[in-house]
């Protein structure tokens, strides 16, 4: 069931990434955030209720709430025109938790591929924090790129591998391939670092030119 939810998380990350890249209107992205957010709250609740107290199942399900609440928060911001700083600081909490979940996947759960995935999610949510919480508007386009990459390579592709039963047989290979692809995506930062000031109001992107830095003054 969690694999099905992961597939649609990929969809919402792609749409939100395209929104940050200026390709999707902010209000047009809101419905999918509500749909996937609701799914990512229902799914872990169902898994926990039916887990029979299995601590590993509860542990795996607990992380899904982080994303469900994120997407519901985004949907509310987009429809109500709310300031994005609250979502930004919540994203900092998600990023910190993602690092912990990464460590648990590398160790206790013996799934290095999802350890890599959780690290990439930590980077993405840290970028959300920088853009929305701290107003680092020049990172908006790069954050959009990372969100799209995350939607494809950390969600949609693993979801299909899990749903077809081939994930467990290729965990080590998947970890290596994912690490290479995701590191390459982060290396694109210089190309996507926008010199324009991108004002983010409740996740609505508005770009304004950044004046050139003043010339050095000689004494």
Secondary structure, DSSP 4 states (H G I P E B T S, - for coil): -HHHHHHHHHHHHHHHHHHHTTSS-HHHHHHHHHHHHHHHHHHHHHHHHTSTT-HHHHHHHHTHHHHHHHHHHHHHHHHHT--SHHHHHHHHHHHHHHHHHHHHHHTTT--HHHHHHHHHHHHHHHHHIIIIIS--GGGHHHHHHHHHHIIIIIIIHHHHHHHTT-TGGGHHHHHHHHHHHHHHHHTTHHHH--SSEEEEETTEEEEEPPPPPPPPPP-
